[in-house]
Amino acid sequence: QNLYDGMSDGLAILSDTGALIAGNRHLASVLRLAPEAMRGRPEMQRLLTAGGWRRSDGAEGFPEGFAELHHPDGRVVEVRESRLATGGSVMLLSDASERHELAARLRQVQRTEALGKIAGEVAHDFGNILTTITTSLHLLETTPPDRATSLRKSLASALDLGSSLTQRLLAFARRSNLEPEVMDLNDLVAGVEDLIGLALDDRIALSIVPAPAILTVRIDPGQMESALLNLCLNAAQAIPGTGRIDIRLTLLPHDRAQIEVCDTGVGMSPEVQAHAMEPFFTARADGAGTGLGLAMVYGFIRQSGGDVEIDSSPGLGTCVRLTLPLCSPEDAQSPAPLRVLLIEDDPGDAAHARRALPQARITETSDAAEAQALLRGAAFDLVLTDLHLGAEAAGWRLAEAALRADPHCRAVVVSGRLPEADPLDPPFPRPRLPSGQAARPRRPGGPPARTAPAMTLPKALIFDCDGTLALTADLHFAAFCAAFAAQGSRLDRDFYLARGGLARPALIAVWIEATGERLDAARLARDSIREAETLALAGQCAPNPPVIALARSWGARPSAVASNGEGPIVRAILKACGIAELFDTVVTLEQVGAAKPDPAMFLLAAERMGAAPADCLVLEDSAQGMEAARRGGIPALDVREPGALAEIAAMVTQLRLPAA
């Protein structure tokens, strides 16, 4: 419980019926509820409804298992939910109100900056338009009739130009909060060409090369225009004299579209490029700008399912590539979201319905009277109702009301004990579902069964050491730095961090190959091992509390450590973290001679514990370790993943439950 209470987020463990069976002390504060409301196993959905929270599942860009709770006062709570193997779930609830407010402000700052940058050019163009109008009107007063026609044409052209410019700016401004739309990317980029042209000096040439194929994507057009404008403004600032900006659109393999924005500017050094997409980072010599342009472009493109890549060299210009997924033929039709009225008094079944209809616009209630009122006041494409709401079989009545109100509406009544005869048939003929597609059965004559979740635990655990049981990246980097310095070299931190999980000999070999330095690899290995062991014994490593809590809770059950590290270092780290006595089996690189992703050390650990590989669970933090587990046929949990903490917490809870 101390582990859970030490978390800053709210933690809730639910039964298979949605009842709250355990939580930490922050759960009530995150939801702004009184602690007394958490007592007595209340239903989570009822708690949220009572607190005024509205749940949003399956929003654009949301990963599976992620939802948001919105409160009328503007607060936002992010929910990450992981299903348990035998029913129930674990929820992590994080107060994201401040971050959402900051993100909204950042988006506004970005658009304000973009508009501010083109304001001078717009004023200049309007000045030219007004000058043309004023001059033409003045000349019309004294000009001969044969010249009047020419002056009137000049007036009409100036007015057309001003009108076009005004409409373009208004269209750009009012699109700040548009929902994603299905469109051809070629058309969108061509449509923004005149706006970009206004923002660029005459010294910079602009060319746009569309793709020969239609590039149908789902994108927010206003945000896409903002992204392109910011990229072109950034490119213009990097061009000291005359130059050019080229925008090219191409169709990539695997149903991807690409926009390239390339310039002939000064380019970026590797150091600047490494930070280019960080918020508030600016390379402007005068310190101007917010440093939000590329960061906002990156966030928007990633949220839209795409990616951003920068290719730049000093003196050779910069090319920013935006990739986006193409729409499937079904998505390209852009159907309106299904309007669904969900009437269900069982939170577990309601959650299942929400997951089954991720793209629908769902209105939810558990009360028959409220459902009747909703049917009278709004139109729905589908009414999905439980047959039994409390003690009343109200489902038939609600379905009939929906069908009578709108002949285009469809109604589905679900239950584990439907009658043989359908009271709505023949007035409302319907297809019959095959048996077995009804909702989860309930006990005859009673409410849904409520039982606490029970996980099926593995028979044995295999822990990686570095990054899993202990946080040792700084320790190993310091040891490597000392060893490299002894040979007059310096290891780059980013290079090291990008190759986490590699065994020591492999990392040294990759560095020597990449840099061409003449270094004694064997000496580097010896010196860095000695330094790492010294640092570990001095306590220069931090335990990873959730994983160590699982190791301690595992007790006398079989467990092992399998690490790409060397034996002396691994044992020193385990000792420094106070967990050396927990593991009878420790497998290190010297014992098998093959580093991960070879599965040899995991298989040897399982063999020594007397457990079949399929009955074990590996806990890892590296791609090499996850691949080794896959090759060995061993289930694995990546502790870096967002849902890993919830899985570990659920296992700890199960281990601490009293025996039946």
Summary of the structure (lengths in Angstrom):
residues: 660
radius of gyration: 31.7
end to end distance: 20.1
largest distance: 107.4
contacts: 2013
relative contact order: 0.07
helix: 43%
strand: 19%
